[in-house]
Amino acid sequence: MIKPLADRVVIKVIDDVQQTSGGIFIPDSAKEKPQKGEVVAVGSGKTLDNGEKEPMEVKVGDIVLFAKYAGTDVKIDDVEYKIISIKDALAILG
């Protein structure tokens, strides 16, 4: 598995299947990039000037919204992950 460093988070991207009301599936090339995912790994946190670690605001299992073009896309065993900085996590859902 992936172990993120510092203030980074690994997210398993949740790709909602999009279908029109007439039953037509929208191809990947026409869809907007997904912005929702499940946190699967969390770094240790940013090191502050005084040497302490800033606690992370998310934990493994949280469903988060993240900035549209944030992070780096990684594919492992046919599963899409995104590694983002905690500052690009916008909200925790539910």
N, C-alpha and C positions, 0 to 999 in steps of 0.2 A: 504493500500500500504506500501511499504518498504521505510524507511527513513534512508539512509546511514549516518554513522558518519564520521567526520573528512575528510580525503582525499580519501574516497571511493566512488565508482560509482556503481549503479545498472544498468545492461544491460540486455535487452530482447534479447536472443540469436536468431540469424537468421540462420536457418538450411537450407542450399540449398539442394533441392532434387537432388540426383545424379542418373543419368541414362546413361547407355552405348549407343553407337550409334546404337546398335541392339535393343534397347528398354528395356533392362533388368535393373531393379532398383537395386541399390547397397544397401544391408542391413546395418542397423546402426552399426553392429559389425565390418563391413569391412571398414567403412568410417573413415576419420580422424575427430578429434574433430573440431567443428566449431570455427572460430576465428573472427567472425563478429557479431555485434549486434547494437541495437538501445538503446541509453542512455534514461532511464526512470526516473532516480532520481540521484541527485548529492549531495554529502555532503557539509558541510560548508567550507571545506578547512583545510589544515594543519596549526596548530598554530606554528608560528615562534618563535625564541628565544626572540624577542622583544615584544611578545604578540599579534602581528597582525596576521591576517589570510592570508595565501597565496591564491590568487585567483585560481579557478579551470579553467583548459584549455578547458574543454568540457561543453556542456550545454544539457539540455533535448531536445531530438529530433535528436541529432547528431548520425550518423552512424559511428562506430569506429571499428578498427581492434585492437585486444588485443592478448597478449602473449598466446601461445598454452595451457599451463597448469596453467594459472593464476587463482587466485580467488577461490571462493567457489560457488558451484552449489546449487541453491535453486529452488524448484518447488512449485508454488502457483497456485491453480485453473487450473491445467494441463498446465501451461505455464512455460517454463524454463527460469530462470533468472540466472545471474552470478553477484556476488558482487566482484569487483576487486579494488585494490588500483590504484590511478591515474597513478602511475609509470608503471603499466602494460598495460595501453592504449598506443598503438604504433602509431596510426595515425587516423585522421578524414577523412572519405571518402566524396567526392563530395563537 
